[in-house]
Amino acid sequence: MSIQPFPFLLALSIAAAAPAAAEPMRIVALGDSLTAGYGLDAEAAFPVRLERALQERGHDVVIINGGVSGDTASDGLARLDWSIGPDADAVIVELGANDALRGVDPAITRQALDELVRNLDERGLPVLLAGMVAPPNLGREYGEAFDTIYADLSEQYDALLYPFFLDGVAAEADLNQPDGIHPTAEGVDIIVERILPSVEGLIERIGAPTQSGALQPAGQGPIL
């Protein structure tokens, strides 16, 4: 007499043998109001538009909005542990605009960003630094001390650098809200278009060793 396996046992064995579906990469956009989407509808915020653009180019990726309006570099550092979960695969750091607007000593901004990027590097997380430029009214000395922070840290930690987050948008009245600081939805689209190649470079680094030698596996853990 032949013995036939129960159908549910057969189905169970097939399911167990099937490979698990790969989870999307998770990139946290850690920033201030420029990342958070101040004054915009939720779907017009930078992380949402960036995620859409990347997915349209075939990337299986989720962009987490880690922007908090008003944050300085020191504020971003203070909330780093709860903003960047264990399931993050990479981080875009967009901080420093409020430091410059408030005239914070560039040495303080540099120290905070240094510690922040070093922390991410030690976790094995690839980093894209989105730089800022000091307003000219703060003077040449301040500008030189501030504007060099991002390139210096990029070189020190082998982080990717997008020199100016607001490139093509800053000082363009039709691309900014009435305050002249925060971009409109159209302004965000330009930011996304220009930073997109740098973010794709960041994606290429996911799963590769960082400066500290740590390795970040792609697509691990639950959704952030």
Summary of the structure (lengths in Angstrom):
residues: 224
radius of gyration: 20.7
end to end distance: 53.5
largest distance: 93.1
contacts: 713
relative contact order: 0.17
helix: 47%
strand: 13%
